[in-house]
Amino acid sequence: MRNLEALLSVALDLTTSLGAEDRYRRLLEAVRQVVPCDAACLMRYDDGVLVPLAAHGLAPEVLGRTFCARAHPRLDILCHAEAPVRFRPDTDLPDPFDGLLASDATSLAHVHACLGCPLRVEGALIGLLTADALDPRAFEGVDEATLSWLGALAGAAVRTSQLIDALEHSAERLGLVADDLRRAAERERGAGLLGTSPPMQKLRDEIALVGPSDLTVLITGETGAGKELVARAVHAASARRGEPLLHVNCAALPESVAESELFGHVRGAFTGAEQNRPGKLEVADGGTLFLDEIGELPLSLQPKLLRALQEGEVQRVGADRSLRVDVRVLAATNRDIEKEVAEGRFRADLFHRLNVYRLAVPPLRDRRSDIPLLAGHFCDAARARLGVGPVRLTPAARALLQRGAWPGNVRELENTVFRMVLQASRGVPRGAPVVVEPDHLGSGLPGAAAAASGRGERGGGEEKAQAIAAAPLHEQVDAFQRELIRKAVAQHDGNWAAAARSLGMHRSNLHHLAKRLGLR
C-alpha cells in the first residue's frame, strides 16, 4: 500500500503546477519510499552525457558535475537497457558515485546494492534514475513491476518538465507563461550561473524580471564574480535571445580605434581604412551589445555612445549620415561608477542612461554555501581538460576552500581547483581516481593559504589537523592511513614491497589500499 501511495503521488504531480526543482525533489522522495536506498540520483540524458537534476544522499558537488555514459560502465549499461537493471552486489564494475556518498565517501567501492532505471519516452532515452544502498540485500523486496512503474512515472515527470521549458520559450512573447515558471526554467537551464545560495536565487529572480523587459542594464560586481555570465543570462531571458549577443571589452580598446570598433567607418575615413566596416552597434542590430568594463570607455567617445542609446542612431567615422539601429545595451563595471562620475571621469548623463536597471553580482565570500557546488563543477572540468580519472575532494579540502577569502571570486576558485587537481594527479596512473587534499593547495589561497600550507603563524599542521578532525570518522581514518603509507614509502626510497613489510601488510593489499586512497 505504501508503494502504491508513493507512485500515486508521482502521478498526481504530473498534473500539478510545480517548478522543475520541486518536481524532481518530490520524485526522489517517492523513490525513497519505494526503494530503501541510501543514495539516489535523477539525471537528464543529453547526447551521451548525463546531467544530474536532483540527488539524495550524495555530496553537494554532484549537482555541479556531468557524467559521460561511455566512461562509466554501469551508466552505459543503463543507457542501453530497456528495463530496470539490478547490478550484482559483488560486481567488478566501478560505481560512478564512488567517493561521492555524503555519509561515507568510500562505501560504494565495497559490496553494496545498486539498481537503475532507464527513463524512456516513446522509446527515446531522456534520462536515468539510480539508487544505491549500503546493505547488499536492501533491494530484494522490491519487485520488477514496481520498478517498471517507477521508471515510467519518473520518465513522464522529466518529460513534463522539459515540455514546460519548451512552452516557456514558445509562449513568452504572448505573455502566457507565469513568472514563477520562467524562474524555475531559468534555474534548470542555469545559463551558466551555478549556485543555490539566497544571493544567487535573488540574482536569478532579478534576471528573470528584467530579462524580457528590453531595458538597459548596468551590471556591477568585483573582478571574477561572473558579470559576463549574468549578461548572457539576461540576453537568454529576453525576446532577443535568437539574435546575436556581441561582447566589447572597453578596457582593451585603444582610444585610437575605439570609435571605429563601436561605430564603424567608411572607406578612406583614416589611414588604413581601405573598405567600409560596420561597428559593433550596427552588427548587433536586433540583438544585444554587452559593453564590459564600461568605466574604461574614453571620455571623448561617451557623448557619441549616449546619442546612440537615446536616439537609436549611429554614425560611422567619416560618414555624413546616420543609421538607425535597434540594440539592447548591457554594461558592466567593477569600478565605483558613482565615484567616477563625481570625480569627472565618467559622464553623469551617460551613467543615468545606462543605470536604468542595476544588477549587483554577489562576491563569492557572500555565498560560501555555493563553493562545494562550484568546486565540483570545476573538478569535473579539470578532469576533462587534464585527461585524468575521477576527481574527488576530501572534506578537509572542501572545508579549506570554503574558508578562503577569494578576492578574485569565482575565477580565482576555478584556477585554484585546476591547480589543486593538477598537483593531486602527480604520479597517479591514467584513469585512476584523483584525491584532492589540502596539501595540494600550496600557497595559492589568499586568506587561508598561510594556515593551510604551513606558512602562517599557527602553522599548516595545526590547521590541517583541525580540518581532518572536523571530518567524519571514515575520512579521519583514510587521512591517517594515507599519511602512514606516504611515510613508509618515503622511508624506503619508493620501494613499495619494503614499505609493505614495514607496515606488516602483503604487498598486493598495500597496492589495493593505496589505489583506493588515491595514492597510486
Buried (B, 14 or more C-beta within 10 A) or exposed (E): EEBEEBBEBBBEBEEEEBBBBBBBBBBBBBBBBBBBBBBBBBBBBEEEBBBBBBBBBBBBBBBBBBBBBEBBBBBBBBBEBEEBBBBEBEEEBBBBBBBBBBEBBBBBBBEBBBBBBBBBBEEEBBBBBBBBBBBBEBBEEBEEEBBEBBBBBBBBBBBBBBEBBEBBEEEBEEEEBEEEBBBBBBBBBBBEBBBBBEBBBEBBBBBBBBBBBEBBBBBBBBEBBBBBBBBBBBBBBBEBBEBBBBBBEBEEBEEEEBBBBBBBBBEEBEEEBEEBBBBBBBBBBEBBBBBBBBBBBEEEBBEBBBBBBEEBBBBBBBBEEBBEBEBBBBBBBBBEBEEBBEEEEBBEEBBEBBBBBEBBBBBBBEBBBBBBBBBBBBBBBBBEEBEBBBBBBBBBBBBBBBBBEBBBBBBBBBBBBBBBBBBBBEEBEEEBBBBBBBBBBBEBBBEBBBBBBBEBEEBBEEBBEEBBEEBEEEBBEBBEBBEEBBEBBEEBEEEBEBBBBBBEBEEEEBBEBBBBBBBB
